[in-house]
Amino acid sequence: MSAVRVRSFIYAFLLAACAGGPAPPDWQLNAVGALRIFQQHYLAGDTKLADMEFAAAKAQIARTGRADLLARAELIRCAVRTASLELDDCPGFERLRGEAGPEEIAYADALAGKRTRAEGEDALSRLVSAGILLKTGRITPAQIAAAAETASAEGWRRPLLAWLGVQAKRAEEAGDKDAAERIRRRMGLITGRE
């Protein structure tokens, strides 16, 4: 897949079903809104609210009986989780892979590190790309630092803690106790333990 940005994927994926026609049906607007709110809560670290919004989005999409759209929603969830370094095989999408289109399959393969994709310009796409690089073992220390700073600039608690955790672990492995301690203090500020 070429430069597919996660944010545009969210907004376009459902609205594409009715492109060029009348105003989108309520289910589409509700699903897109719930996916957007899911993303906000998930990145902020509020799992309970994120899960509720994702369930609401899936319920709206399920009203259509279209498994291909449910597969797209699962890809969105997987991408947001990848940005936060919750690296798995996207089980929600994999259950629906047979119903997905070629674009969705290509994106899922990119998330799995089986296919390359261009990095998007927005913060979430950059974090997703960094997560893929980490998953495939091709990330550099500079890219890890950039991912942490991207999450910090956005105020995204969950991915920031994850990327700082990677930095701290690497500092410890390198024997740089001062850097590791500095990073742990920063993590303490985020979690309220400092």
Secondary structure by P-SEA (a helix, b strand, c coil): cccccaaaaaaccccccccccccccaaaaaaaaaaaaaaaaaaacaaaaaaaaaaaaaaaaaccccaaaaaaaaaaaaaaaaaacccccaaaaaaacccccaaaaaaaaaaaccbbbbbcccaaaaaaaaaaaaaaccccaaaaaaaaaaaaaaccaaaaaaaaaaaaaaaaaacaaaaaaaaaaaaaaaaccc
